[in-house]
Amino acid sequence: MVDNGEHIYYTLNAPKKGGPQLKSLPKVGLNPARISHPKAAKTPALPAQTPPQIQLVFPHPLPGEGVWVPTGPPIDGGPPVLVTTFRSETDYPQFVAYAAWFDHTRTQIGYYPGRYEPPNAAVRGPMMVPVDQRSRLLATFNGGFTYTDGSNGSADNGLTNEPLKDGNATLIGYSDGRIDIVNWNGGPNPGPDVAWARQSLAPIVWNGQLNPQLNDDPNSPQWGYTLGGVTRVWRSAVGIDANGNLIYVAADNQTVITIAQILQRVGAVRGMEFDINPEWHTLITYTHGSSGLVPTVVGPNPMQTSKRYLVPDDRDFFAVYRPEPGPVTVPFK
């Protein structure tokens, strides 16, 4: 009865189409002119990659809309992390999507268990970004659905936390530095070349196309239950572009269909849904000043602070680092 009542209430109070246009977008990233560049590296610079140009839905973009901006100084001559904001639906001109792009040649990514998720971590670890790794920290972001909500397996450094499930979309970091999203069919354990793996439901984007099984049911056993049976909630997702770079997106008032469309719009050729509902989406970027690490939250979430992942957290998460030589592993110390 409570569920039905909440569903009726939130349906009646669902966002209405139309409304006033935004006059500006939230500021994200840093002005490139104000970034202090480190001394030139002795090794030759790698060719700089750039994300795909975002195909905006409004004919008259707001200042900075869909423009990728860096979050800190370059690495090997190119930006390791870029962020942007844009409006995602013409019917809802006040909805804003937040996106981040991670150059896989200029970053290394680690996957960390939290206090309770995954339930049976092979190594629980610090449940936060390790203190002695913070000098190279660039960004952090939330993980996917809990294990109980989708039998979503995971692994770190060759050790299985929860068994991987065939048919689940799986974000994988390989020991050679590659990042990919695969439709897993390799059994319960990762292979020897996998640095880490995290599953979350079935793919929502494949070969650049939306999964035809997507639906906007707020109580979907396939795509996630929303608090109060709300059709549109905060959702996050990750994707891989055609050059093998990782993309993270988050936006309020989304169905699984519309968050998949946002992934498409930012150039993802494969994508998967990550955590949903207001409490969990978290994207934080970091700069390094004379007083230490300075975190910046990208995308509003009053239920979380900028210190999330710098103190032990209940849920699993990802940390994006400046690269170090050698095979990629997840540093727990």
N, C-alpha and C positions, 0 to 999 in steps of 0.2 A: 504493500500500500504506500509506503514511504517512497519507494522508487518511482511508482506511477505518479505520485503527487509531485515529486521533484521534476520528473520528465515534463509534466503538463506546465509547471511553473516556468521552467527554463525555455520551453518551446514558445510560450507566450512572450517571454522576454528575450527571445533570440534577436540578434542584430538585424535591423531593418536595412533593406537595400537603399542606396542613394545617400542623401545627406550632404553636408558641406564638404568642399574639397579641402584637403590639407594645404597650408601655405608653405610648410617646410617639413623636412624629414629629420629624424634624430641624427645627431652628429656621431659618427663612428670613425675610428682610426685616427691617424695623425696627419697633419698637413706635411707633405713631403719636404717642403722648404724648411720646416722646423726640426727635422730629424737630424741628429748629430751622427755623422757617418764615422764608423771606426776606421783605423788605419788600413790601408790597402793590404789585402792578403798577399803573401809571397807566392801562393799557388795561383795558376791562371784562373780567371773568373769563368764560371760556367755560363753557357748561353742563358739569358734571362727568359723565363717563361711568363706568359700572361694568361689569365683565365679567358674563357669565351666571352664575347660581348653579350650582355644581357639584353634580350628582346623585350623592351618595356611595353606595357599594355596601354599606357596613356599617351596620347599624341603630343602632349605638351609636358615634358618632364619637369619636375621640380629641380632646383639647384642641387647638383651632386647625385641625383637619383640614378642608381645603377652604376655609379662610377666606383671602381675598385680603388681603395686607398690602403697604404701600408699601416701596420700597427707598430713598427719600430724600424731600426736601421737595416740595410740590406745585408745579406750573407752571400759571399762569393759573387758580388755584383748584381744581385737581384733580390726582390722582396720574398721572404719566406712565407709571410702571412699577409693576406689582403682581406678587407671587409667592405661591405656595402649595405645599403638599404634601398628598398624600392616598394612601390605599391603594386599589389599582386592581382587585384580584381577590379575591373571597371564598375561592377555593381556595388562595390564596397570601397569607396575612395579613401576611407580612413584606415584601412587595414595595411599594416606595414610588415614586410618580410625582412629578416636579418640574415645575412649570408657571410660565410668565411671560406676562403680558399687557401689550401696549404700546398705549397710546392714540394712534391715528394723528393726532389733532388736537393733541397735546402732545409729539410726538416727530418726529424726522426720522431716517431710516435710510440708512446707506451700505453698499455692498457692496464689499469689497476683495479683490483677488487676493493669494495668498500667493507664496512663493518658487517653488513648483513647480506649484501648482494655482490657476487653470487653466493648462494647458501653454503656451498661446500668447496670453498677455495682451496686449491692445493697448497698455495702459499698466500696467507692473508695480507702480509706485508704491512706497510705503514698506514694504509687506508687514506693516504694523502700524498701529495707530491713529496718525494724524499727530500729532506732538507739539503743534502749535499748535491742535489741535482738542480736546485732552483736558480743557480747562476746561469743556466742555459735554457730556462723555461721561457716559452713563447706564448703558449695558450693552453687552456683546458676546456673540455666540454663533456656533457653528460653522456651516459651510456644508453642502452636500449631498454626494452621491456624486461621485467623481472623474469626469472626462470620459471616461476609458477604460472606466469601469464602466457607462456608460449613455448615451454621446454627449450629455452634459448641457451645453448651451450656456450662455453668460453674456455680459453686456454691462455697460459702465459709460459714462455720459455720452455716449450715442449711438455708442460704439465697440464693435464686436463682439470679444469675446475668442475664444470658440469658437462656431461657428454654432449658432443655436437650432434645435432639432429639433421638427418638428410631432408632436403627440401626447404630448409631455412636459408634466408639471405644471411650471408656471413661476411662481415668486414674483417679483412685479413691483413696483417702486416708481416711481410716476409723478411727473413734474415738478411737478404741482399738489399733491402730498402724499398722494395716495391710495395704499393698499397693496392688492394683490389676489393671488389665486392663480387662474391661468387654465390651461385645457387648450390649449396653444399651437398655433395653426394659421396663423401669420403669416409663415412663411418663415425664412430664416437670420438676418435682421437685425431689430433692434427698430425700432419707429416713433419719430418725432421727439419724442413726448410721454413716452418712457420714460427715467427717470433711471438705472435699473439693472434687470437681470433675471438670475435664477439658476434653472436647471432642475435637476430631480432625479427621474428615472423618471416613471412614470405617477401620476395622482392616486390617493390611498388613501381619501379621503373626498370625496364630491361630493353637493351638495344635502342635506347632513346624513346621508347614508347611506354605508356602507362599500362600497368597490369590490368587486363580487362575484367578481373574479378574484384576490383576496388569498388567499395560502396560507401554511402554516407550514413549507414546505420550507427547511431551513437552507442549501441550495445552489441557491437559486432564481435563475435568470438574469434574472428579472423584478423581484425584490425584494431581491437582494443576497446575496452569499456571506458566511457567518460564519466566523470563525477557528475551526479545528478541527471544523467541521461542527456547531457547537452550535445547537440549536433556538432557545434563548432567550439573547439577549445585550443589552448596552446598545444602545438605539436612541434616536434623536431625530427630531423631526418638527415641522413648522410648520403652522398653520392660520389661517383668517380667520373671525372671528365674523360674525354677521348685521349688525353695524354697521360692518364694514370694519376692525376692529382686528386686529392680528397677535397670534398665540399661539404660543409655543414650549413644547414638552414634551420631557422626557427621562426614561428609566427603565431600570433594569437588568432582566434576565430577561424580555425582551419578544420576541414575534414581530411581524411586520408587521401581523398582525390585531389583536393586543392594543394596540400603540401607536396604531393607527387608532381603536380603541375609547376610548383615553384622550383623543385629540383630540375625539371626539364628546362625551365626558363634560364637557369644559371648554367646550363650546359652539361648536366649529368647524363651519362649514357646508361648507367646502372645506379639504382638507388634503393634504399631501405628505410623504413620508419624507425625512428628511435623513440625515446620516452615521450609521453603525452600527459596532458592535464597541467594545471597552473604551477604546481610546485617544482617540477623537475627540470625544465629546460634551463640550461646554464652554459653560456659561452663567455669566457673571460680571457682577455689578452693581457700581456704583461710587458712593462718597460723596466729598465734597470737604471736607477739613478744613484746619486751619491748616498742617498739614505736607504738604499736597498730596493727590494722588489716592489713595483707599483702595479697593482691589479686594476683592470678596467672592465666592468661588466658591459657586454654587448647585448642589448635586448633587455627590457625591464623584467625583473622578477623580485617583487618585494618580499617573497618568502625565503630568498637566499641572499647572502652577502657576498661581497667581493673576495672575502677570505675563504669561501668554500673551496675545498680541495687543498688549501694550505693548512687546514686542520683536519683531523679524521672525520670522514663522512660515511653515512650509512650505505650509500649506493656506489656502484662502480663508475669509473670515469676514464677519460683519455687525457694524457698530457702530451703536448707538442713541444719538442726540444730543438735547440740548435744541434746539428749533427756532430757526432764524434767518429773518428776513424774506426773501421772494423765492422763486423757483422752487427746487425741490429738486435739488441736484446732489451728486455724491460728491466731497467735498473731499480731494484727495490731498496738500495741503500745509497 
